[in-house]
Amino acid sequence: MKEIISLFRDNLEKIGLFFGTNAAPFKRTMATQLTIRGHRFHFEAYEQVQQAIKQQTKWYQLPRMNMSITNSYYVHLVTATNKHTAVADLFATEKLLKDVGFRRSVQSYLAALYIKNAGHAKKMDATSRALKQQSSNKFASPTLQLTAMLSAREEMPEQLAEATEHYYSTLRKDFKRGDQLQHVTLMLTIIRGTFDAKLCDRIRELAQLIQQLNVKLQDRHYAVICLLALANFKKDDFPKLFALHEEIVTLLKANPKYENTLLIAAQLYTATQITEIEDNLFVDAGDLLFDMCGLMDSCGDGSDGGSDGGGGD
């Protein structure tokens, strides 16, 4: 744990130095995403991605204007040898979504990170429609980014939608309705593909254990619990997790009553067990799960991913 907290601290410092006060909205998320991948922030690599985007867009286009796109592309392309080619490939992939009928948006550029081919893009449309038929998505549709992750599964869209609904109805017995519950049910479906009753039992057991430790269970803890359950977290592991959490709170000078520092601790803690989680993934990226967790702590900056015809540049 000392190595991972040291890397996290180093990334926080370097990101803060490079971006200055502008880093405040995303510093923690980027530092976490880099740390769980075992990477350090390098400003040269960031500038290469930034320059690649600039060279392939016009001044008024979203990728050049929106920092969340640049930041996400950097995290995913940090080890790419040729940043220009890698960005070009992502832009070409994003065009597949527009061809299918999705509106061009920040979300479409973020979804491109997880799309494999034209067939995958077409499947996203069917998955989006199937999800909208479920009561768990009655008031808010999943983002295009999450839909892309979900559609990478080999299961049919209807099967994925049914699994999501099954997770939602099962966990609804212990968790309250809302965006956080909707998000974790998508997370579980993306990782498992089908409904896993034993996994739900582990989630409920962990939720009860946390409450026994005098931790007030809030909806922002749902992702933490699900992440720990997926990593086969045991009761005896709590002292190490809480020790790591205390270090993070001190490092960030954060107030855990109002900030989801426990999620960062869970991400860093379970990153050491990524090989166990990776076996359950159909998609290639072993860090997909942590990308989803990162979304729990960030503000939405794109469309709902609905298919509504073309859009602007």
VMD Tcl script that draws the C-alpha trace (Angstrom):
set ca {
  {0.00 0.00 0.00}
  {2.93 2.36 0.61}
  {3.92 2.21 -3.06}
  {0.43 2.94 -4.36}
  {-0.17 5.86 -1.96}
  {3.25 7.25 -2.91}
  {2.34 7.08 -6.59}
  {-1.04 8.69 -5.90}
  {0.65 11.52 -3.98}
  {3.16 12.06 -6.77}
  {0.42 12.21 -9.41}
  {-1.60 14.70 -7.36}
  {1.42 16.95 -7.01}
  {2.45 16.80 -10.66}
  {-1.07 17.39 -11.95}
  {-1.45 20.31 -9.57}
  {1.83 21.83 -10.71}
  {1.02 21.45 -14.40}
  {-2.57 22.73 -14.37}
  {-2.42 25.07 -11.37}
  {-5.78 26.13 -9.96}
  {-7.51 24.76 -13.08}
  {-6.81 21.23 -11.81}
  {-9.29 21.44 -8.94}
  {-12.31 19.87 -10.74}
  {-10.45 16.80 -12.04}
  {-7.16 16.38 -10.17}
  {-8.34 13.59 -7.88}
  {-10.03 11.63 -10.64}
  {-7.07 11.83 -13.01}
  {-4.59 10.99 -10.25}
  {-6.69 7.96 -9.28}
  {-7.07 6.74 -12.87}
  {-3.34 7.02 -13.50}
  {-2.42 5.40 -10.19}
  {-4.60 2.33 -10.63}
  {-2.95 1.84 -14.02}
  {0.48 2.16 -12.43}
  {1.38 5.33 -14.38}
  {2.87 8.66 -13.40}
  {1.67 11.93 -14.84}
  {4.07 13.23 -17.50}
  {3.34 16.67 -18.88}
  {5.17 15.88 -22.13}
  {2.80 13.00 -22.90}
  {-0.21 15.15 -21.97}
  {0.95 17.89 -24.32}
  {1.42 15.33 -27.09}
  {-2.21 14.22 -26.76}
  {-3.33 17.83 -26.55}
  {-1.36 18.70 -29.68}
  {-2.68 15.64 -31.55}
  {-6.25 16.74 -30.82}
  {-5.50 20.31 -31.87}
  {-3.95 19.23 -35.16}
  {-6.99 17.13 -36.09}
  {-9.79 19.52 -35.12}
  {-10.95 23.05 -35.78}
  {-11.06 25.68 -33.06}
  {-14.82 25.34 -32.49}
  {-15.01 21.54 -32.28}
  {-15.75 19.77 -28.99}
  {-12.50 17.79 -28.55}
  {-10.44 20.97 -28.67}
  {-12.71 22.95 -26.36}
  {-13.61 20.29 -23.77}
  {-10.93 19.40 -21.22}
  {-12.72 16.23 -20.06}
  {-12.17 14.71 -23.51}
  {-8.47 15.63 -23.52}
  {-8.01 14.31 -19.98}
  {-9.75 11.00 -20.70}
  {-7.84 10.50 -23.94}
  {-4.57 11.19 -22.15}
  {-5.28 8.63 -19.42}
  {-6.12 5.97 -22.00}
  {-3.31 6.83 -24.42}
  {-0.58 7.49 -21.87}
  {1.45 4.50 -23.11}
  {0.63 4.88 -26.83}
  {3.80 5.26 -28.86}
  {2.22 7.46 -31.52}
  {-0.28 9.78 -29.86}
  {-1.32 11.38 -33.18}
  {-2.32 8.05 -34.72}
  {-4.05 6.92 -31.53}
  {-6.17 10.09 -31.39}
  {-6.97 9.76 -35.11}
  {-8.22 6.22 -34.48}
  {-10.48 7.43 -31.67}
  {-11.92 10.19 -33.85}
  {-12.61 7.65 -36.60}
  {-14.33 5.41 -34.07}
  {-16.46 8.30 -32.81}
  {-17.73 8.85 -36.36}
  {-19.24 5.36 -36.26}
  {-21.66 6.58 -33.60}
  {-22.79 9.48 -35.74}
  {-23.30 7.07 -38.64}
  {-25.58 4.97 -36.43}
  {-27.60 8.05 -35.44}
  {-26.24 9.18 -32.10}
  {-25.85 12.90 -31.64}
  {-22.27 14.14 -31.57}
  {-21.45 15.26 -28.04}
  {-18.85 15.05 -25.31}
  {-20.29 11.64 -24.49}
  {-19.83 10.33 -28.03}
  {-16.12 11.20 -27.89}
  {-15.80 9.50 -24.49}
  {-17.73 6.45 -25.68}
  {-15.22 6.06 -28.52}
  {-12.70 4.89 -25.92}
  {-14.64 1.63 -25.53}
  {-16.00 0.96 -29.02}
  {-14.41 -1.85 -31.00}
  {-16.00 -1.67 -34.43}
  {-19.07 -0.67 -36.48}
  {-21.01 -3.67 -35.18}
  {-20.40 -2.54 -31.63}
  {-21.70 0.94 -32.48}
  {-24.88 -0.52 -33.96}
  {-25.36 -2.73 -30.91}
  {-25.23 0.37 -28.72}
  {-28.37 1.71 -30.35}
  {-30.23 -1.55 -29.64}
  {-28.87 -1.66 -26.08}
  {-29.95 1.92 -25.44}
  {-33.48 1.14 -26.61}
  {-33.67 -2.05 -24.54}
  {-32.53 -0.24 -21.39}
  {-35.18 2.43 -21.80}
  {-37.86 -0.27 -21.57}
  {-36.77 -1.14 -18.01}
  {-38.25 0.58 -14.97}
  {-34.77 1.16 -13.50}
  {-34.09 3.56 -16.37}
  {-37.54 5.13 -16.43}
  {-36.46 8.61 -15.38}
  {-32.84 8.76 -16.54}
  {-31.09 6.96 -19.38}
  {-27.50 5.74 -18.99}
  {-24.83 7.90 -20.57}
  {-23.47 6.96 -23.97}
  {-20.15 6.16 -22.30}
  {-21.75 3.55 -20.03}
  {-23.84 2.19 -22.90}
  {-20.64 1.67 -24.89}
  {-19.10 -0.26 -22.00}
  {-22.21 -2.39 -21.61}
  {-22.51 -3.09 -25.33}
  {-18.99 -4.52 -25.39}
  {-20.43 -7.61 -23.73}
  {-21.19 -10.63 -25.89}
  {-24.75 -10.94 -24.57}
  {-27.70 -9.63 -26.58}
  {-29.07 -6.15 -25.72}
  {-32.29 -7.62 -24.30}
  {-30.33 -9.96 -22.03}
  {-28.18 -7.10 -20.76}
  {-31.23 -4.94 -20.07}
  {-32.93 -7.76 -18.19}
  {-29.81 -8.41 -16.10}
  {-29.58 -4.71 -15.23}
  {-33.22 -4.71 -14.13}
  {-32.71 -7.89 -12.09}
  {-29.76 -6.34 -10.22}
  {-31.77 -3.17 -9.65}
  {-34.83 -4.94 -8.23}
  {-32.67 -7.16 -6.00}
  {-30.48 -4.40 -4.56}
  {-33.49 -2.12 -4.19}
  {-34.32 -4.16 -1.07}
  {-31.26 -2.72 0.69}
  {-30.41 0.44 -1.28}
  {-32.60 3.39 -2.07}
  {-33.67 4.33 -5.59}
  {-31.69 6.93 -7.49}
  {-28.82 7.60 -9.87}
  {-26.25 5.85 -7.67}
  {-28.22 2.59 -7.59}
  {-28.83 2.79 -11.33}
  {-25.11 3.29 -11.91}
  {-23.96 0.31 -9.84}
  {-26.50 -2.02 -11.47}
  {-24.99 -1.05 -14.82}
  {-21.55 -1.61 -13.34}
  {-22.42 -5.13 -12.22}
  {-23.98 -6.00 -15.57}
  {-20.96 -4.69 -17.46}
  {-18.67 -6.90 -15.37}
  {-20.85 -10.01 -15.13}
  {-23.10 -9.87 -18.19}
  {-25.82 -11.86 -16.48}
  {-27.44 -11.73 -13.06}
  {-25.22 -13.17 -10.31}
  {-27.21 -13.97 -7.17}
  {-24.08 -14.89 -5.16}
  {-22.53 -11.52 -5.98}
  {-25.65 -9.77 -4.73}
  {-25.43 -11.78 -1.50}
  {-21.82 -10.60 -1.03}
  {-22.89 -7.02 -1.65}
  {-25.62 -7.26 0.97}
  {-23.23 -8.88 3.46}
  {-20.66 -6.12 2.97}
  {-23.34 -3.46 3.35}
  {-24.36 -5.00 6.67}
  {-20.73 -5.23 7.83}
  {-20.14 -1.57 7.05}
  {-23.20 -0.57 9.04}
  {-21.98 -2.68 11.96}
  {-18.76 -0.64 11.90}
  {-20.82 2.47 12.67}
  {-20.46 3.82 9.16}
  {-23.68 5.45 8.00}
  {-24.55 3.85 4.67}
  {-25.19 6.49 2.03}
  {-25.92 6.19 -1.66}
  {-22.42 7.40 -2.52}
  {-21.11 4.25 -0.83}
  {-22.90 1.90 -3.24}
  {-20.05 1.88 -5.75}
  {-17.57 1.22 -2.94}
  {-19.50 -1.81 -1.74}
  {-19.96 -3.25 -5.23}
  {-16.31 -2.73 -6.09}
  {-15.21 -4.51 -2.91}
  {-17.65 -7.36 -3.55}
  {-16.31 -7.83 -7.08}
  {-12.79 -8.01 -5.65}
  {-13.84 -10.70 -3.13}
  {-13.12 -8.34 -0.24}
  {-13.14 -10.05 3.18}
  {-14.05 -8.78 6.64}
  {-10.42 -9.06 7.74}
  {-9.43 -6.62 4.98}
  {-11.29 -3.66 6.53}
  {-8.44 -2.47 8.79}
  {-6.10 -2.12 5.79}
  {-8.76 -0.34 3.76}
  {-9.56 2.08 6.57}
  {-5.85 2.76 7.15}
  {-5.45 3.60 3.48}
  {-8.56 5.77 3.67}
  {-7.09 7.76 6.57}
  {-3.94 8.42 4.54}
  {-6.00 9.62 1.58}
  {-8.14 11.91 3.74}
  {-4.97 13.44 5.22}
  {-3.32 13.75 1.83}
  {-6.33 15.40 0.21}
  {-7.23 17.44 3.29}
  {-10.74 16.22 2.66}
  {-13.83 15.80 4.80}
  {-15.13 12.22 4.36}
  {-18.55 13.30 5.61}
  {-19.10 15.27 2.44}
  {-16.63 13.77 -0.03}
  {-16.45 10.23 -1.38}
  {-12.88 9.59 -0.26}
  {-13.80 6.01 0.59}
  {-14.37 5.35 -3.11}
  {-10.84 6.51 -3.93}
  {-9.50 4.26 -1.17}
  {-11.47 1.29 -2.52}
  {-10.22 1.94 -6.05}
  {-6.60 2.10 -4.98}
  {-6.95 -0.88 -2.63}
  {-8.61 -3.20 -5.13}
  {-6.31 -2.10 -7.97}
  {-3.78 -4.55 -6.54}
  {-6.31 -7.32 -7.24}
  {-7.09 -6.25 -10.79}
  {-6.02 -9.62 -12.20}
  {-8.83 -11.31 -10.28}
  {-11.40 -8.85 -11.59}
  {-10.04 -8.91 -15.13}
  {-10.93 -12.58 -15.54}
  {-14.60 -11.60 -15.36}
  {-14.42 -9.01 -18.11}
  {-15.46 -9.59 -21.69}
  {-13.98 -6.27 -22.75}
  {-10.23 -6.08 -23.07}
  {-9.49 -3.17 -20.71}
  {-8.83 -4.48 -17.21}
  {-9.26 -0.97 -15.82}
  {-12.79 -0.59 -17.20}
  {-14.28 -1.16 -13.77}
  {-12.30 1.70 -12.28}
  {-13.34 4.03 -15.09}
  {-16.94 3.34 -14.10}
  {-16.19 4.04 -10.46}
  {-14.53 7.29 -11.45}
  {-17.74 8.36 -13.12}
  {-19.53 8.10 -9.79}
  {-17.54 11.02 -8.45}
  {-17.66 13.30 -11.50}
  {-20.29 15.60 -12.93}
  {-22.06 14.69 -16.14}
  {-20.81 16.65 -19.10}
  {-22.52 15.07 -22.03}
  {-25.84 13.98 -23.41}
  {-27.86 11.03 -22.21}
  {-26.71 9.01 -25.16}
  {-30.08 8.86 -26.88}
  {-30.27 8.11 -30.56}
  {-31.76 11.15 -32.16}
  {-30.15 11.69 -35.50}
  {-27.10 13.65 -36.43}
  {-25.57 16.67 -34.81}
  {-22.96 19.31 -35.27}
  {-19.20 19.06 -35.44}
}
mol new
graphics top color blue
foreach p $ca { graphics top sphere $p radius 0.5 }
foreach p [lrange $ca 0 end-1] q [lrange $ca 1 end] { graphics top cylinder $p $q radius 0.2 }
display resetview
